[in-house]
């Protein structure tokens, strides 16, 4: 009997477990562009276009490999949901069973689990740690810290290992990867792929259906095939990896790429595998073409952090994205959707996000994330925003990064302290402050940097929770030594700023 083989838009890999379990001679691959997947949050038009174009290219590849593919385009008749399309194809092909690789979102797992079809779930083995591996490692531990999981993964894979010891004698070279921005960048960024006619068709469709979503669709330059993604990997390895480590935390006005890879969208939809990306970076160090601090820092983001947050997402369960340990309730400010702001750092990052569907990890964590946390924004709204606006955002990876790492809404499962800072950190790691209307070194009064005011406001309102945190004791001792009148001024000015923010006024 014919079975249906579901392939989702972030599962575009020949080695997908559902495909490996299927028989091309009798089973039918089902792929579908459905409205629900483009609108459960208002995804960036570039993100939608990337997924749809890559899906169409992958479907053509599967057909060339001998698979029968039932593909539904968004502008064709069909259902609005994945389950609806499966039911439609089940009737068409007289099938009652579905082979599916377990999705990376609880939302879709739940939908398939309760579908009126027999769905056989196959583990997503494109990762380097299985869900069971991570659960076994996490069992019984009071705290789950990425560093120790990462060391386990290094030993398991042999990446950057010299026998039983880490290459160079250290597991982590993060201390060497925090240089302030250089005077200039000699790297033009990732390769830009000219849309062919198939991609142009997708762009026209996305423009018609999702043109009102936040984000600019054109120019569109993402890779949409595995061959193009491999070209992007080779470009990064050759031209950017050697300097990636030094400047991976730096931020610069009108420099959107620095030495970052921009490979996460291709990893997260399946065009690249994590092991091949890590091995390519390791080979550069072995050949003497890239320094160890750059290669280790890059591999840690994939082998350590990417695998770690996936493990957290699944062991914590379906309610994880909705957690709000700090009880923050302010609505997401309009500046996140492009409203004008005098804050240069936020203006730069949000504009870049709007135009490219991309910002690097420090821009996300220490600018947009830091500001939302300091301002007391509802983490569910922050979560929805990150999930919507970035091309690499899928819930298994985005939710732990936002709810846990960025907003501390999970109460400390991922991070041992909230990632908050005053303007000093942004000034040290960027050149944004030099051209900002606010004065980063001014603590209070006209023109004082809002991050300086909000930093102390956040610490004060959450004092009961964090004063005893050993990593935050110095902050609270500094606050306690301040003159009482000065503390009152800071809190009053922070309240006034937040009132303007909440009223939708330009800040």
C-alpha positions, -999 to +999 in steps of 0.1 A: +000+000+000+012+035-008+024+056+021+029+093+022+063+107+031+061+142+046+089+166+039+087+200+056+103+232+045+131+229+071+138+193+062+154+197+027+180+169+031+185+138+010+195+120+042+162+128+060+151+099+081+116+097+066+131+094+031+155+067+043+125+047+057+105+051+025+104+032-008+106+053-040+089+025-059+056+028-040+056+058-016+047+094-024+066+124-011+042+151+001+055+187+001+032+217+005+032+254+006+004+263+030-008+296+044-007+285+081+031+281+079+036+316+066+013+333+090+013+317+125+037+345+131+041+372+104+073+358+089+098+381+071+091+380+033+127+370+027+124+341+051+092+328+034+108+332+000+139+313+011+119+284+023+095+282-006+122+286-033+144+260-016+114+236-013+106+239-050+142+232-059+144+203-035+112+188-049+127+189-084+158+172-071+138+144-055+119+139-088+152+136-106+162+110-081+132+089-090+107+099-063+071+106-070+065+140-054+030+155-048+038+192-044+013+219-037+022+255-045+005+282-025-013+296-055-028+262-063-060+247-049-054+229-016-056+231+022-043+258+044-025+235+068+001+206+067-024+182+081-051+193+057-027+187+028-019+152+041-056+144+043-061+156+007-032+135-006-042+105+015-075+105-004-059+111-037-034+082-034-056+059-012-030+061+016-036+058+053-001+060+067+024+088+068+062+087+074+074+118+090+107+131+104+098+146+138+093+183+133+114+209+152+083+226+167+059+213+193+031+230+173+036+207+143+044+176+164+010+181+182-008+187+149+006+155+134+001+135+165-036+142+166-041+140+128-068+114+116-040+095+099-014+070+112+018+090+114+051+071+120+076+095+135+112+090+127+139+108+148+156+137+131+191+123+129+206+153+111+219+165+144+251+154+162+233+146+194+200+127+195+173+139+218+179+107+239+216+115+241+209+150+255+183+137+279+207+111+293+234+138+297+210+162+314+195+136+338+202+144+374+221+176+368+212+206+389+224+230+362+227+225+325+256+244+311+266+244+275+303+243+281+303+208+296+279+195+270+302+210+243+332+192+257+313+159+256+304+166+219+341+174+211+350+140+225+322+122+207+330+137+173+368+140+177+365+176+164+395+197+175+408+169+196+444+157+201+439+123+215+419+128+247+429+165+250+415+196+233+435+211+205+459+237+218+453+226+254+421+246+260+385+238+254+374+273+248+391+303+233+362+328+239+385+352+258+404+358+225+372+364+205+361+397+220+380+424+201+364+457+196+355+466+160+384+472+136+388+505+117+376+488+085+364+454+072+381+438+043+354+413+036+323+421+014+300+395+031+284+363+019+280+354-018+248+368-033+229+345-057+210+360-085+174+347-086+166+325-115+132+323-131+119+298-105+130+320-076+116+351-093+082+333-095+084+327-057+093+363-051+063+375-071+040+351-051+054+362-017+051+398-026+014+393-035+006+372-005+029+384+023+039+419+011+024+436+042+047+416+066+075+434+082+107+431+061+119+439+026+117+411+001+141+425-025+169+423-033+168+386-026+202+369-026+200+337-004+211+303-017+182+281-025+200+248-035+225+226-018+251+234-044+247+271-037+248+265+000+281+246-004+294+275-024+285+299+005+303+276+029+334+275+008+333+313+005+331+318+043+358+292+050+382+309+025+375+346+030+361+352+065+368+324+089+404+335+096+392+367+112+358+355+124+371+347+159+387+381+167+356+401+157+327+378+162+312+400+190+319+433+173+293+456+158+298+484+133+276+511+117+266+501+082+287+469+083+262+441+083+283+411+078+317+416+093+333+381+092+302+361+100+292+331+080+255+336+073+252+298+071+226+293+098+196+296+073+211+268+052+219+246+082+184+251+096+165+242+065+187+212+057+208+223+028+240+219+049+248+194+077+264+205+109+292+179+107+303+189+072+304+226+082+324+219+114+348+196+095+354+222+068+364+247+095+386+222+113+404+214+080+413+251+077+430+251+111+448+218+103+461+233+070+473+264+088+450+288+070+428+298+100+438+303+137+425+281+164+406+308+182+385+314+151+379+278+143+371+268+178+347+297+183+329+289+151+326+252+158+314+259+193+284+278+179+274+247+160+286+217+178+280+233+212+254+259+213+231+248+184+230+212+197+226+224+233+196+247+227+178+220+207+182+196+236+169+222+260+138+229+238+128+192+237+134+183+274+116+214+287+084+206+268+056+224+250+052+253+275+088+264+272+082+293+247+054+308+269+074+310+301+078+344+319+098+339+351+103+376+356+067+385+351+074+411+324+043+424+306+051+456+286+041+454+249+068+451+223+077+487+213+069+499+178+105+506+171+110+468+167+087+471+137+106+500+122+093+531+140+120+558+143+142+559+173+171+581+183+190+551+197+216+544+170+223+508+181+186+498+179+181+518+147+210+500+130+200+465+141+163+468+134+169+484+099+193+456+091+168+430+103+141+446+082+163+447+050+182+414+054+162+391+077+196+388+095+215+401+125+244+384+142+243+369+177+256+399+197+232+423+178+203+400+188+215+393+224+230+426+235+210+452+215+175+441+207+173+414+234+191+435+261+168+464+255+136+443+256+147+427+289+157+460+305+124+476+294+103+448+308+088+436+276+066+405+276+089+376+265+062+360+245+061+391+223+099+391+220+098+354+211+072+359+184+093+388+170+125+369+167+107+339+153+091+361+126+119+384+115+150+362+111+156+338+081+172+312+104+145+313+131+128+280+137+113+274+171+136+246+183+166+270+180+149+304+184+129+298+216+158+288+239+179+316+225+151+342+232+132+328+261+162+315+279+194+332+269+181+366+259+151+372+282+158+350+312+122+340+310+130+304+318+143+314+352+179+304+346+177+270+328+201+282+301+218+312+316+232+316+351+223+353+351+204+377+329+223+392+299+218+428+307+242+457+303+244+494+303+255+514+273+292+508+282+292+473+267+276+484+235+302+513+233+330+489+239+319+463+213+306+487+186+310+522+170+273+528+172+276+552+202+298+576+184+270+587+161+241+584+185+219+612+197+223+600+232+255+602+252+267+568+263+289+581+291+261+603+306+243+585+334+214+609+340+199+641+327+192+654+292+208+631+266+216+602+290+219+569+273+186+549+279+205+517+285+223+534+315+189+543+331+171+511+323+200+489+335+197+501+371+159+502+368+159+465+359+183+456+387+163+475+412+129+460+403+143+425+403+165+429+434+149+402+454+156+376+427+191+385+417+208+402+446+220+368+459+233+357+425+271+354+429+277+367+394+257+399+401+268+408+436+292+436+424+264+452+405+242+454+436+270+466+458+276+494+433+239+503+434+239+502+472+269+526+474+252+552+453+238+583+469+200+578+476+192+610+457+211+598+427+193+564+427+159+583+429+169+604+398+179+573+378+146+555+386+125+586+379+142+592+346+139+555+337+102+556+345+097+587+323+115+570+294+094+539+298+062+560+298+072+576+265+081+542+251+047+528+262+029+558+247+044+551+213+064+584+214+097+585+196+126+577+219 
